[in-house]
Amino acid sequence: MKLTILGILLSAFAFSAMAADLMPKAEFAKVKDHYVSLGSITTSGEVSAADAKAELSKMADEKGGDIYVVTSANTKNKMHGTAEVYKKK
């Protein structure tokens, strides 16, 4: 039983370590030659900025991205965000 719980905890930690990271535009501009674009992602209807960030990160992971850079955000009643997903070359 203890080994099962330990395995689950280690798996959760390993998965979170592989999550795509948010990179600010200014930082990305310095290293953009090291990345290739995998496309855009969009989320809408989120109730908080943290929820929108979590959803964008999840979507970037699903595309196989290492990082994502937010290209637009809107807060009219519900959060809306668009980001470009990148993977290291």
ChimeraX attribute file (.defattr): number of C-alpha atoms within 10 A of each C-alpha:
attribute: neighborCount
match mode: 1-to-1
recipient: residues
	/A:1	6
	/A:2	7
	/A:3	8
	/A:4	9
	/A:5	10
	/A:6	11
	/A:7	12
	/A:8	12
	/A:9	12
	/A:10	12
	/A:11	12
	/A:12	11
	/A:13	11
	/A:14	11
	/A:15	10
	/A:16	10
	/A:17	10
	/A:18	12
	/A:19	18
	/A:20	23
	/A:21	18
	/A:22	19
	/A:23	14
	/A:24	13
	/A:25	13
	/A:26	9
	/A:27	10
	/A:28	17
	/A:29	10
	/A:30	9
	/A:31	10
	/A:32	13
	/A:33	10
	/A:34	11
	/A:35	16
	/A:36	13
	/A:37	15
	/A:38	16
	/A:39	13
	/A:40	17
	/A:41	20
	/A:42	18
	/A:43	18
	/A:44	17
	/A:45	14
	/A:46	18
	/A:47	13
	/A:48	14
	/A:49	16
	/A:50	11
	/A:51	15
	/A:52	22
	/A:53	20
	/A:54	15
	/A:55	18
	/A:56	27
	/A:57	23
	/A:58	15
	/A:59	21
	/A:60	29
	/A:61	18
	/A:62	11
	/A:63	17
	/A:64	16
	/A:65	25
	/A:66	20
	/A:67	23
	/A:68	29
	/A:69	22
	/A:70	19
	/A:71	14
	/A:72	11
	/A:73	16
	/A:74	12
	/A:75	14
	/A:76	8
	/A:77	10
	/A:78	13
	/A:79	19
	/A:80	20
	/A:81	21
	/A:82	19
	/A:83	23
	/A:84	19
	/A:85	28
	/A:86	24
	/A:87	17
	/A:88	13
	/A:89	8
